[in-house]
Amino acid sequence: MVAVRSAHLNKAGEFDPQKWIASLGIASQQSCERLTETWAYCLRTTTGHPDAELLLWRGVEMVEILSMLSMDIDTLLAAMLFPLADAEVVSEEVLRESVGNSIVSLIHGVRDMAAIRQLKATHTDSVSSEQVDNVRRMLLAMVDDFRCVVIKLAERVAHLREVKDAPEDERVLAAKECTNIYAPPGKPSGYRGS
């Protein structure tokens, strides 16, 4: 399960979205209001869903990661909504009516990146590592907006944080997936690592 930082809790020990949003350091009042509205939308939409808490906290975690990178408000809103769209709690069509095309385009781009994961999952001995890298680069080139890649990487970091207390085999699998699938795209995009 995802841990909630005590700094985001009110005196009753409940998550306080206003306190959380204030902690993000977003300068624009309008952006803070949009994030508050999106949080309320996510809360309403997940009511009664068996994984509601996990989906909400995953969105919160992703927004925190992206706010540290000073991403724009559309990116933060897409990150908050992505777990709901990915779990098919809400469709892209319904989201389009609620939040507009630009945010849904980001969510759609992040969901399209799942093809990279499928590529590695279907990788067999008959396909060389170089061929896999070429297809990975092609998929990344097809992403219209770099923010989709950043949101996907934030989602993977949030996933790693979620599984930190899971059994070792699950942690190792998650770490290998991130290393093999999501770390290589960093190199063509400018990250060289050590």
Buried (B, 14 or more C-beta within 10 A) or exposed (E): EBEBEEEBBEEEEEBBBEEBBEBBEBEEEEBBEBBBEBBEBBEEBBEEBEEBBBBBBBBBBBBBBBBEEEBEBBBBBBBBBBBBBBBEBBEBEBBBEBBEEEBBBBBBBBBBBEEBBEBBEEBEEEEEEEEBBEBBBEBBEEBEBEBBBBBBBBBBBBBBBBBEEEEEEEBEEBEEBBEBBBBBBEEEEEEEEE
